[in-house]
């Protein structure tokens, strides 16, 4: 029965993830057609701070609720009231910081935007216990219903506002309405109702567990979002709008694919201490992922202009080069991300943390230096940093499972060669057709051409691995079905 609940939970969690991301992408495309890059940049300036403050608000207490075995009503109520009071405090602080932040960014419009945005802390704090409790009991279907409803309704409200010329306020409506609706939905689907109970000792016991989690999350957040902060500060809202949208559209779908494949191929990696098994799993994950992500990213690189202009409009054309640079980074990241599981599975978490600290510190410096020049410079330095970090990461992960870096690139060699050939051919064809047909038609022709050429050349140069990939894909679909 427990196994059935786990499988059902995994299924609904996957459905929730895919549906919410799909809805977010669709809404994002519509809004990018209606709103200016400046609007997205202004919201990006705000979410740099709200994202960090929301993480502080949770303080890892949600994770503590999930993993504590003997959970009492006092545990739930204590965490609930702490979240609420702390969320209210953050809302007040952020509200009265609006003038300072508006002056710092030299964006007067931020003043009122931040004041309204600060309300999200109050509403999100009211669901800080309900969500984790549903996850604890694997009730992901309820989470899905609450989440997808909030996304759909808030998206509709936002699109209506954008059509009605609300401008940047449309995006404020998106965030605020999603937070309110999600909180209300969780109250309907959850059995938990708060009472006036509070215990300092219980709160301390949860903090003992959650603070190390908070420390790691805080460091990761700062290193991953320093680019938005520096770009907003030094290059302005329009530049941040271009950069943030480019990063979102190149990173989100590829990351999702890698996560799904990782969850399929690494379900029991932590139980398999055998180096050969771990090595085969890692290489299999990389090989399978490359079959999906390399053509997707390769196509995006050579068709970035028709993709951006055809889908989002001419006003977004300045983000093309940034999108291409970030796509190259994501190409590497999509297959090498799995090495992280090797560090965790073989108990080398301290080594991985040290590597991550060095990489994170490099990123902060690189983001600042790049922001002195352009968003393309930021993306370029981010790519250089990832490549520099990639080799020691592969080396140390390889040492744990007796895997040499050359073995990894041997597995991926055919993928690089095939996609480089296809990219070259599609690029030449797109140059010939550019300005002769509309961008959206060029994009459709380009995608079809890439897929046809990729399939033909793969059958000629890498037929064995392609057939193995198709066979594995069929097994995954059958198992998931």
N, C-alpha and C positions, 0 to 999 in steps of 0.2 A: 504493500500500500504506500509506504514511504517512497519507494523507488518510483512508483507511478506518479506521485505528487511532484517528485523532483523533475521527472521528464516533462510533466505538464507545465511546471514552472519555467523550465528552460525554454519550452516552446513559446509560451506567452511572453516571456522576456524578449525572445528573438523577434516575435511579431511586433511587440511594442517598440523595439529599437528601430526596426526597418520602417514601420508605418510612420513613426514620429519624424525620422530623418527624411523620408520621402515627402511628407507634408511640409517640413521646414524648407526643403529645397524648392518645391513648387511655389510656396509662398514667397521665398526669397527671389526667385526669378521674376514673379509678377511685380514685386515691390521695386526691384532694380529697374524695371521698365518705367515705373511711375515716379520714383524718387531719385534725387541727385546723389552723387558720391559723398557730398558734404553731409547729407542727412545721416548716412551710415557711419561716417567718420565721427560726427558728434556723439552718436550713441556708443560708438567704440570707445571714445574718451571716458564715458560714464561707466561702461561695463568693465573696464580695466579695474576700477575701484569696487564696484558692486560685486563682481565675481569674487574678489579677495575677501571682502567683508562678509559675504554670504558663507564662505568657507570657514571664516573665523566664528561666525554665528553657530554653525553646526558643531564646531570644535571636535569633530570626530565622534560626537556623542551618539549619532545615529548608528555608526558602525558598532559602537559599544553595546547598544540595545540589541542589535542583531546577533552578536556573538556571545552575550551573557546567557548562560543556561537557565538559571533559576530567576526568571524575571518576575518581579512583584509589581503590584499597583503603585507602590511608592516609587519604584524605579521609573516607571512611565511618567508619573505625575511630576516627579522632581526634574526630570529632563525637559518635560513640556514647559514648566514654569520658568526654568532657566532660559530655555530657548526664547520664550515670549518676551521676558524682561530684557534679555540681551539684544533681541531683534528690535525691540522698541528703542533701546538706547542707541543702537547703530543707526536707526532711522532718524533720530533726533540729531545725532552727530553729523550725519551725511546732509541732512536738511540745512543745518547752519554752516556747513562747509561749502555750500553752493557758490557763495560770492567769491570766496578764496580760489576755488577751482576754476571758476569762470575767468577770473583775473589771471590766474596762472597760465591757462591755455589761450588767453586773449580771445575768448569766445563768449560775448555777453549773453547769448541765447542759452548757454549752459545753465545760467542761474536758475531760471524757472524750470527747466527740464529736470535738473537734479532734485529740486524740491519735490516735484511730483513723483519722480523715480524712487525717492527715498521710501515711499509707502510700501514698496515691494518687500522690504525687510520685515515689516509687521505681518503681512499676509503669509509670507513664506515660513515665518517662525511658527505659525499656528499649525503647520502640517509637518513639523520636524519630528514628531513621534509617530504619526499615523502611517507615513510612508515606510519607515524602517520596520514597523511591526508587520505590515503586509508582506514585505520582503522576507522577514524572518519566518513567516508561515507559508512562504512560496505562493502567495496569492497574487501572482503577476497578472492574472486576467483582470482583476479589479484595478490594479495599477494602470494597465493598458486602457481600460475604459475611462478612468479618470484623466489620464494623460492625453489620449487622442481627442477626447471631447474638448478639453481646454485648448489644445492646439488648433483644432478646426474652428471653434467659435471665435477664438482670439484672432485667427488668421482672417476670417471673414470680416470681423469688425475693423481690422487694420486695413484691409484692401478697400473697404468702403470709405474709410477715412482718407486713404491715399487718393482715391478717385475724387474725393470731395476737397482736394487741395489742402489737407491738413499738414502736409510736408513732414518734417521730422517728428512731429507729434504723433503721426501714425505709428511710428516705431515705439514710442512711449506707450501708446495704447496696447500694442502687441505684448510688451513685457508685463505691463500692469494687469491687463485683463487675463493673460495666461496664468499669472500668479494667483489671482483671486479665484478664478474658475477652478483651477487645479486643487486649491485648498478646500473649497466648498465640496468638490467631488469626492475628495478623500474622506471627508466627514460622513458623506452618505454611504460610502462603500466599506468604511472601517467600523468595527465594533467599539473601539476605544473612545471613551468620553472622559475628559480630565476632571479630577476632583482637586480640592484645595489641600494637597499633601506635598510636603517638601522636607528633604533631609540633607543636611550638609555632608554627612558621612557617606550617604549613597552617591551624592554628586561627586565627592572626592574619589570614590571607587571607580566611577565611570571615567573621570579625568585621568586616573592612573593608566587606564587602557588607551584612552583616546588621544592624549597629548602627543605621544610619539608619532601617531598617525597624522595629527595636525601639523607637526613639525615637517614631516616629509612632504605633505601636500602643499604647505606654505612655500617651501623652497622650490618645488616643481612649478607651482603657479607663478612665482616671481620670475623664474628663468624663462618660462614659456610665454609670458605676457609682457615682458619688458619691451619687446618690439613695438607693441601697440602704444605703450606709454611714451617711449622716446619719439616715435613717428608722430603721434598726436602733439607732443610738446614742441618738436623742432620743425616738422614739415607741415603741420596743420590738418584740419579735418578732411579736406578733399583727398590728400595723399593717404590718410589712414583709411578712408572709405575704399579706395582702390586696393590697398594692401590687404585689408581685412576680408574683403569679398573674394579676392584671388586666393588667399590662404584657405578660406572656408570651402570653396568649390573644388580645389585640388586635393585638399587633405581629408575632408569628411568621408566621401564615398570610398576612397582607397583604404582609409583606416578601418572602415566598417567591414570591407572585404577581408582584410588581414585578420581582424578580430574574429570573424566567423570561421575562417579556415583554421585559425589558431585554436579555437574552441573545439573543432572537430578532430584535429590531429594531435592535440596535446591534452586530452582529457585525463590521462593517467601518467603524465610525464614525471610528476613528483614521486610516483611510486616506482618508477623504473630507474634505478640507480646504475644499471648496466650502461656502460659508455657506448657500446655498439648500438643498442636500441635507441638511445638518445640521439646519437649521430644520424642514424637512418631517419628518425622522426624529423629532425631539423632539416635535413636535405630534402626530404619529401615535402615538407611544408613550404620550403623556399621554391622548389620546382613547381609545385601545384599553384602557388600564388603568382609566380612569374607568368604562367600561362594566361592568367586573367588580368593582372595589373599592368604588365609591360605593354600589351597592345592598347589598353585603355589610356595609359599615360603617354605612350608614343603618339597615339592619335591626337591627344590633347595638345601636345607640344607643337606638332606640325599644322594643326587646324585651330590653333588658339585664336587667331584673328577672326575667322568666320564664326567660331564658337562664341566669342565675346560680343562681337558686333551683331551677329545674327540673332542671338538669344537675348542679350541684355540691352542692345542699342549702341549707337555711335558714341554716346557720352562716356561709355565705359572702356573705350579703345585704349586709353593710356595704361590700363592694367595688364595689357597683353604680355609684355616682356617679363613683368613680375610673375605672372602666371606660368610662363615657360620655365623660368629659373626654379620656382618652387616645385614645378612638375618633375624636374630632374632630381631634385632632392627626394621627393616622394617616391620616385621610381626605386631608388636605393632603399629607402626606409621601409617600403612595402614588403620586401623580402628579408631584410636584416633585422626587423623588429623582433623576430622570433628568438634571437639569441638571448634576449632578456629572460625568457623562460628557462634557459639553460643555467644561468646564474642562480636563479631562485631554486630550481629543482636540485641543484648540486651544492646548495648551502654556501654559495659565494656571494651572499648579499652585501657584505661589507666592501668587497672588491668592486662590485657593481655600483655601490653608492659612491665610492671614491671617484670612479670614472665619471659618474653622473655629475658630481660636484664640479669637477674640472671642466666638463662640457658646459655645464650651466653657467659658470663664471665667464667662460669664453663668450657665450651667447650674450650675456649682459653687456660686456665690453663691445662686442661686435655690433649689437643693436644700436648702441650709442654712437659709435663711429659711423656706421652706415647711415643713421638718421641725420648726420651732418650734411649728407649729400643728396640721397634719393632713396625711394623705396626699392629700386632695383639694386642699389648698393647693399641695403639691408638683406634682401633676398640672396644676393651673391655671397655675402659673408656668412649667412646662415648655411648655405650649401657647402662652402669651404669648411666650415666648422664641423658639419656632419661627416664629411669625408675624412677629415683628420681624426675625428672621434671613432669613426667606423672601423678603422683598421685595428687599433688596440682592443676594441670591443670584440671583434671577430677573433683576434689572436687569443685573448684570455678565455673567451667562451670555448674556443677550439681546444685549448689545453685541458679543459675540464672533461672533454669527451674524446680526446685523441683525434681531433679534426684539424687539418691544415687549411690555411686560407686558400691555397691553390685548389684544394678539393671543392671548395665552395664555388669559386669562379669557374671551375671546370663544369659544374652542374649548370651554371647560369650562362656559360659562354654562348651556347646556341641561341638562347633567348635574346641576348644582346645583339648578336649578329643578325638574326632574322628580323628583329624589330628595327634595327638601324637601316637595313636594306629597304624595308617597307616604308619607313619614315622618309627616306631619300626619294623614293619613287612617288609617294603621295605628295611630298613637298613640291617636286618638279611639276607634277600635274596641277597642283593648286596654284602655282605661280602662273602657269599657262592660262588657267581659267579665271584668275583674279581680275575683277573689274569687267568681266564679260557676262557674268551671271550674278544673281543676288547672293548675298552672304549665306542666307539660310539654305539655298539650293546647293551652294558650294559645300556647305557643311554636310549635308545629306549625302552628296556624291562622294565626298572625302571619306566619310565613315564607311560607306558601302565598299569603296575601293580598298580601304585599309583592311577591312575584314576579309575580303576575297583574296587579296594578295597575301595576307598573313596566313590564311588557311592553306593556300597553294604552296607557298614557300616552306611552311612548317611540315607539310606532307613530303616535300622533297628533301628537306635537310634534317628534320627531327621527327620522323613519322612514329618511331617507337615510343618516344616520350609523349607525343600527342595522343596516341591511342591509349596509353596508360592513364593519362590525365582524364580523357573522356570516360574511361572505365571507372576511375575513382569518383568522378563527378556523378555518374549514374548510381554508384553505391551510396553516395552521400544523400542524393535525392530520394532514393528508396528508403534509407534509414530514417531520414527526416519525415518522410511521408508516413 
